[in-house]
Amino acid sequence: MWLSAVGAGLLAAVSIFLGGIVVPALKEGNRPIIRTTIIAMSVWYIIDNIGSIAAGVSSNVVFNSIYFALILIPLLGIGKNQTA
């Protein structure tokens, strides 16, 4: 149960970070922040999925994949819409 609480807290913190720092960076076309966010989210995705599979919680990979796609699509699309 405590892992669920930790995971929920981490997800909430990441969401606030994305909304408060990354969304304004997207609007400004701030490429260093966008690039760092892509790298950070990719590292999280890989490590969390490996850990989930190793722990026998493969269903978490589905949730992670949906969340990762929702974060990654706007970040990758920004290069086509804005120039910095």
Backbone as CSV, one residue per row, in Angstrom:
resi,resn,N_x,N_y,N_z,CA_x,CA_y,CA_z,C_x,C_y,C_z
1,MET,0.812,-1.204,0.000,0.000,0.000,0.000,0.857,1.270,0.000
2,TRP,1.964,1.221,0.746,2.769,2.433,0.832,3.378,2.781,-0.512
3,LEU,3.656,1.781,-1.359,4.180,2.078,-2.693,3.149,2.815,-3.542
4,SER,1.883,2.492,-3.347,0.839,3.214,-4.071,0.809,4.683,-3.645
5,ALA,0.974,4.923,-2.368,0.990,6.296,-1.865,2.208,7.047,-2.402
6,VAL,3.356,6.390,-2.400,4.573,7.013,-2.927,4.400,7.316,-4.410
7,GLY,3.868,6.349,-5.150,3.650,6.539,-6.590,2.674,7.667,-6.876
8,ALA,1.610,7.750,-6.111,0.628,8.819,-6.305,1.242,10.180,-5.996
9,GLY,2.033,10.250,-4.942,2.695,11.504,-4.595,3.692,11.921,-5.659
10,LEU,4.454,10.970,-6.176,5.426,11.270,-7.221,4.730,11.737,-8.495
11,LEU,3.654,11.059,-8.864,2.905,11.452,-10.063,2.325,12.864,-9.901
12,ALA,1.829,13.176,-8.722,1.300,14.518,-8.472,2.403,15.566,-8.577
13,ALA,3.566,15.272,-8.007,4.682,16.215,-8.071,5.150,16.431,-9.504
14,VAL,5.249,15.364,-10.274,5.659,15.476,-11.677,4.629,16.285,-12.463
15,SER,3.368,16.071,-12.193,2.321,16.807,-12.896,2.393,18.303,-12.594
16,ILE,2.669,18.660,-11.343,2.809,20.075,-10.980,4.039,20.663,-11.660
17,PHE,5.133,19.920,-11.666,6.352,20.356,-12.353,6.076,20.599,-13.836
18,LEU,5.397,19.670,-14.458,5.095,19.814,-15.887,4.209,21.030,-16.139
19,GLY,3.193,21.208,-15.312,2.290,22.338,-15.493,2.927,23.682,-15.193
20,GLY,3.797,23.732,-14.191,4.374,24.997,-13.782,5.628,25.411,-14.525
21,ILE,6.399,24.441,-15.013,7.669,24.758,-15.660,7.668,24.395,-17.139
22,VAL,7.190,23.216,-17.451,7.299,22.736,-18.830,6.264,23.383,-19.744
23,VAL,5.046,23.566,-19.286,4.027,24.197,-20.139,4.443,25.613,-20.545
24,PRO,4.910,26.452,-19.613,5.398,27.760,-20.054,6.591,27.644,-21.021
25,ALA,7.450,26.666,-20.800,8.593,26.466,-21.704,8.116,26.075,-23.101
26,LEU,7.066,25.277,-23.161,6.486,24.914,-24.463,5.969,26.157,-25.178
27,LYS,5.277,27.006,-24.431,4.721,28.220,-25.026,5.812,29.157,-25.530
28,GLU,6.956,29.165,-24.839,8.072,30.020,-25.233,8.993,29.358,-26.259
29,GLY,8.815,28.056,-26.464,9.708,27.328,-27.355,11.090,27.133,-26.754
30,ASN,11.176,27.026,-25.427,12.441,26.874,-24.713,12.985,25.457,-24.915
31,ARG,13.821,25.305,-25.909,14.314,23.986,-26.293,15.114,23.252,-25.217
32,PRO,15.981,23.924,-24.436,16.704,23.179,-23.395,15.771,22.517,-22.369
33,ILE,14.732,23.221,-21.950,13.790,22.630,-20.994,13.004,21.513,-21.658
34,ILE,12.597,21.709,-22.889,11.850,20.672,-23.607,12.709,19.423,-23.759
35,ARG,13.952,19.585,-24.180,14.864,18.457,-24.380,15.129,17.731,-23.058
36,THR,15.373,18.489,-21.990,15.623,17.884,-20.682,14.402,17.123,-20.185
37,THR,13.223,17.655,-20.424,12.000,16.970,-20.011,11.826,15.665,-20.779
38,ILE,12.114,15.668,-22.071,12.023,14.436,-22.864,12.988,13.391,-22.319
39,ILE,14.208,13.804,-22.028,15.200,12.867,-21.487,14.759,12.346,-20.124
40,ALA,14.340,13.243,-19.240,13.927,12.844,-17.889,12.743,11.886,-17.917
41,MET,11.744,12.195,-18.734,10.571,11.320,-18.808,10.921,9.979,-19.434
42,SER,11.839,9.965,-20.386,12.271,8.706,-21.008,13.011,7.828,-20.005
43,VAL,13.877,8.448,-19.198,14.593,7.692,-18.159,13.609,7.126,-17.144
44,TRP,12.657,7.953,-16.706,11.624,7.467,-15.778,10.882,6.285,-16.389
45,TYR,10.467,6.425,-17.650,9.675,5.395,-18.316,10.429,4.067,-18.360
46,ILE,11.679,4.100,-18.729,12.471,2.875,-18.837,12.680,2.233,-17.469
47,ILE,13.144,3.025,-16.506,13.428,2.476,-15.174,12.159,1.978,-14.497
48,ASP,11.087,2.750,-14.561,9.847,2.360,-13.892,9.259,1.096,-14.511
49,ASN,9.311,0.992,-15.835,8.773,-0.201,-16.488,9.604,-1.442,-16.188
50,ILE,10.929,-1.307,-16.178,11.777,-2.452,-15.814,11.460,-2.895,-14.388
51,GLY,11.353,-1.932,-13.474,11.017,-2.257,-12.093,9.637,-2.877,-11.952
52,SER,8.685,-2.365,-12.709,7.323,-2.913,-12.647,7.288,-4.356,-13.140
53,ILE,7.963,-4.616,-14.233,8.005,-5.984,-14.772,8.731,-6.909,-13.810
54,ALA,9.862,-6.452,-13.257,10.625,-7.271,-12.305,9.821,-7.579,-11.043
55,ALA,8.961,-6.634,-10.641,8.143,-6.822,-9.446,6.864,-7.598,-9.733
56,GLY,6.646,-7.937,-11.005,5.446,-8.699,-11.362,4.204,-7.845,-11.524
57,VAL,4.377,-6.553,-11.769,3.247,-5.656,-11.942,3.274,-5.106,-13.365
58,SER,3.162,-6.005,-14.319,3.230,-5.620,-15.726,2.098,-4.681,-16.128
59,SER,0.988,-4.712,-15.419,-0.126,-3.826,-15.747,0.268,-2.357,-15.609
60,ASN,1.244,-2.058,-14.781,1.698,-0.679,-14.621,2.344,-0.155,-15.901
61,VAL,2.879,-1.047,-16.727,3.490,-0.645,-17.998,2.436,0.009,-18.897
62,VAL,1.209,-0.491,-18.855,0.130,0.086,-19.664,-0.159,1.511,-19.195
63,PHE,-0.318,1.691,-17.891,-0.564,3.031,-17.347,0.597,3.961,-17.690
64,ASN,1.837,3.486,-17.474,3.011,4.300,-17.786,3.038,4.705,-19.255
65,SER,2.680,3.787,-20.131,2.720,4.061,-21.570,1.717,5.144,-21.959
66,ILE,0.533,5.093,-21.367,-0.478,6.118,-21.640,0.003,7.472,-21.133
67,TYR,0.494,7.514,-19.916,0.982,8.762,-19.321,2.163,9.309,-20.126
68,PHE,3.092,8.438,-20.488,4.270,8.834,-21.259,3.859,9.418,-22.609
69,ALA,2.911,8.786,-23.274,2.444,9.294,-24.574,1.795,10.668,-24.422
70,LEU,0.998,10.848,-23.374,0.340,12.138,-23.152,1.346,13.252,-22.880
71,ILE,2.467,12.918,-22.288,3.513,13.900,-22.026,4.379,14.115,-23.262
72,LEU,4.754,13.032,-23.924,5.725,13.095,-25.010,5.175,13.725,-26.290
73,ILE,3.939,13.465,-26.627,3.375,13.960,-27.895,3.474,15.485,-28.010
74,PRO,3.046,16.259,-26.999,3.191,17.715,-27.140,4.654,18.158,-27.179
75,LEU,5.511,17.467,-26.430,6.920,17.850,-26.410,7.578,17.631,-27.764
76,LEU,7.270,16.539,-28.412,7.847,16.254,-29.729,7.219,17.127,-30.806
77,GLY,5.950,17.463,-30.635,5.259,18.266,-31.631,5.647,19.725,-31.632
78,ILE,6.252,20.192,-30.556,6.581,21.602,-30.444,7.587,22.027,-31.512
79,GLY,8.475,21.150,-31.907,9.487,21.489,-32.893,8.886,21.805,-34.254
80,LYS,7.743,21.241,-34.537,7.076,21.467,-35.809,6.260,22.759,-35.822
81,ASN,5.872,23.223,-34.625,4.981,24.383,-34.531,5.682,25.689,-34.179
82,GLN,6.838,25.609,-33.530,7.528,26.814,-33.088,9.007,26.697,-33.398
83,THR,9.632,27.804,-33.547,11.087,27.827,-33.686,11.657,28.684,-32.563
84,ALA,12.789,28.237,-32.045,13.395,28.988,-30.930,14.791,29.401,-31.317
